[in-house]
Amino acid sequence: MARDQTWLARVAGGVLLADGLRRIAGRTLAGRPTGRTKRRAGISDQLLPGAEALLGLTLLVRVPIQPESLYRAVAPVYDLLSPIWRLWLYRDPLRAFEGEFAAALPPGGDVLDLGCGTAAVLERLLALDVSFGTYTGVDLSPAMLARARTKFDRVPGVTFEQLDLRADPLPEGPFDLVVSAWALEHLPEPVGVVEAAMARVRPGGRLVLFFELDGRGPRAWTLRRLWRFFGVRLVPEREARSWSGLVSLRRFGGLGPDVALAVLAPEPTTTTS
C-alpha cells in the first residue's frame, strides 16, 4: 500500500509540475497581457500555473527515487542518452574533465573510477589512446556494471566491482589516478569519500572529480529541489573548496545545474581558481 501511494505521489507530482510549466510557458510565449486583456486576467489566472508547478515539485521531492532504482531503470538506455550531456548540455566541461584525467595519468598507471556507471571514463581513455596499466571501476548499480562488463570485459587490465560508496571501503590500491564523474552528488557527505580516495592515491598522483554544484537564486532553488527527487544533493562550492589537498576547482555553467571540475593531490597545495 505504501509503495502504491509513493508511486501515486510521483505520478501526481510529475503531472502537476509538467502542466504548470506548460501553462507558464504558454503565457510567456503569448506575451504579457495589457489594457483590457490584463483586466480580464484575474489574479488566479496569473498565479495558478506557478502554484500548480510548485505543488508538483513539492510532491516529487517528498518521495525521491533512490540511486539504485534510478540507475536500474536507466541502465538499458544510458549510453544512448549520454550524447545529451556529453555533446550538448556539458560539452566543454566534460572535455576539460577528459583533459585533466588524461594528463594526470602516467603511462602504464593504475586507475580507480568511483561510480563508474557504464565506464564512460574508460571509454574516453581508450578513445584518446591513453596508456594505462590497470583500470578498476566500482559502482553501486549491478545493471550499470553489467553494461560496462559487456563493453569492456575483454580489455586487458580492466576489472569491475559492485561497491556502495556510502558504506563500503574502497579498493586498497594504491592508484596513480582516482577519478569520479556524476557520483558525489548521490552522497550525503562527499567529504568522507574524498578523504578515503585521497588515501588511495600514490604520491605524485591525482584525484580528479566532476560533480554538480549548488548555486544561488530562484533557478538554483528550483534545481536543488527538483534534483532531490532523483536522490541528488548538489554540492556547495564552499564545501568543495574546503577539501584537503585541493589543487584547483573550476566552475562551469550549463542548462542544468552548474558543474565543477576539481583536482586534488595527496600533499596539501595552494588552491587556485
N, C-alpha and C positions, 0 to 999 in steps of 0.2 A: 504493500500500500504506500509506504513512504517513498519507494522508488518511483511509483506511478505519479505521485504528487510532485516529485522532483522534476521529472520529465515534462509534466504539465506546466510547471512554472517556467521551465526553459522555453517551451514552445510559445507560451503566452508572452513571455518577455521578448522573445525574438520577433513575434508578430507585432507587438506594440511598438518596439523600437523601430522596426523597418517601416511601419505605416507612419509613425510620427516624423521620421526623417524624410519620407516621401512627400508628406504634406508640407514640411518646411521647405524642401527643395522646390516643390511646385509653386509655393508663394514667392520664393526668391526669383525663380525664372519668370514668373508673371509680372514682377515688378511691385514696388511699394504702392499701395492704393493712395489716391489723392482726392481731394474735394469731396463730392457727393459719394463716390465709391468708398472713401475712407470712413465716412459717417455710417454707411450701411454695414461696414465690417465691425461687428461688435467685439468687445474685449475678449469674449470666449473664442471667437474665430482666430484671434491673434495668439492667444496663449495655449489653447488646447493642443496643437501639434507638439509644442515643446514639452508640455506636461505629459503627453502620451509617450513621447520618446524617453523622457526621464523615468517614467514608471516602468517602461520596458527594460531600461538599463538597470534599474534597481532590482527588478525580479531576476535578471540574469546574474548579477554579481552575488546575489544571495545563495545561488546554487551553482557554484563554479564546477567546471569539468576538471577532474584530476588528470595530471600529465599522463598517467598510464592509459586512461581511457581515450584521451585526445590522440595520442600517437598510435594506439592500436587502430583507431578509426582512419587516420590519415596515411598510415604506412603504405597501403597499396598504391596511392596516387602521389606520394610525397615528391618523388623525383620528377613527376610530370608537372607538379606545381612549382618546383624550385626556380624555374626561369622568372617567375613573377617577382621574387625578391632579388634574385641574382642578376637579372638583366634590366629590371625596371625600378623597383622600389629602392633598392640599396646597392646599385651597381658600383658606384665609386667607393663607398665604404668597404664593400667586400673585396674589391680589387686592392685597396690599401691593406686589408687584412691578409690577403694572399701574399702580397709583397713582404709583409712583416714576417710571417711564419716561414716563408721560403728562404728569406735572407738569414733568419735566425738559426736554421738547421745546418750544421756542418755536414760535409759529405760522409755518408755512412752512419749518421747519427740516429739515435733512438727517439721515437715519438710516442707520446701518450696523448690521446684525444679524449677529452672529457665530454660526455654527452654527444657521442659521435654520430648518432642517428643512422642514416644510410651511408655514412662515411664520405661526406662531401669534401672534407679536408684531404682525405687520402686520394680522392678523385682528382683534386686540383694538384696535389704533389706529383701524381703520375702524369697529368696533362702538361705540367710545367717542366717535366723531366728532372725533378729534384731527387738526388740520390739520398736514400735513407737505408739504415741497417734493419731496424725493426719498427713496426707500427703496431701499437696496442690501442684498440678502440673500445671504450666502455660506454654503456648506455643502460638506462632503466627498462626500455621497451623491448621485449622479445621480438615483436613484429618488425621494428626498425632494424634490429640486429640481423634478423633473418634476411631482410632485403640486402643488407650490407654484405653478409656472407655469400649470398647468391652472386653478387657482383665481383667480389674480390677475394674469395676464399683460396683461389689458386695463385694469388700473388705471393711470392716468397717473402717470409718475414712478417706476415700480417696475421694478427690474432684479434678476436673479438670476445668480449666478456660482458655478461649482464651484471650490472652494478648500480646500486642506488646511491647517488652522491650525497643524499641527505643522511645516510646511516652507515654505509659500508666503507671500510678502509680502501684507499687507493692502491693499485699495484705498486710494489716496492721500488722498481726502477734500479738505479737512477736513470733519468732521461735527459737527453740534450735539449729537447723541446717538449713542453707541455702546452697544449693548445685546446681552446674551447670556443665554440660558437653556438649562440642561442640556447645556452644551458643555465647560466647563472640566474636568469630571470625566474626560473622554476624553483629556486631555493629560498627558503625563508631567511636564512642567514648565509649569504655567499662567502663572507669573510672566512668562515671555517674551512670551506673547500679550497679557497685561495691559499690559505696558510698550509694546508695539507699538500697541495700541489707544489708549492714552493719548496717544501721539504723533499720532493722527489726530483728536483732539478739539479743537475750536476753544476759545479762551479763553472762559470762561463756560459751556462745555458740560459734559456729564456722561457718565460711563461707568457703566452700571447692569448689575449682574451677578447672576444667580440660579444657584446651583450647590449640589451636595450636599457636606455636611461630614462629616469623620471624627469619631469620638467615642471614648468610653472604656467599659470594662466588657465583659462577655460578649456582650451584644447587639451592640455596635459591632464586636467581634472577629469575630462571625459574619457581619454585614453586609459588613464590609470584604472578607472572603474570598469571599463569595457574589457581590458586585458585581464582583469581579475577574474572574469568569467572563465578564461582559459587557464586558470591557475598560475598566472604570471604576476610577479611582483617586480615592477620596474625599479631598477637600482638607482638610488640617489647619487648624483655625481660627487657630492661631498663625501659620501661613504666610500666610493671607489677611490677617491684621491687619498684616503687615509690608509689604504692597504700598504703594508710594509714591502719595501723593495720596488716601489713603483718607479719606473724609468720615464714613461710618457703615457699620456692619456689624451686621445683626440676625440672630439665630439662631432658627429655628423647629423645633419637634419635629414628628414625624409617625409614621405606622405604618411607613414605610420609614426610610432614613437621614435625619438632620436636614438641613435646607437653610439656606442663607444668602442674604441679600439685601444686597449691597454696593453702595455708591455712591462713586464716585471723581471727582475733579476734577483738571484739569491742574496747578493750583497746589497745593502742599502745604497741607493744612489740618489742624486739630486733630481727632483721631479721637475719636468718641463711641460709646458702646454703644447 
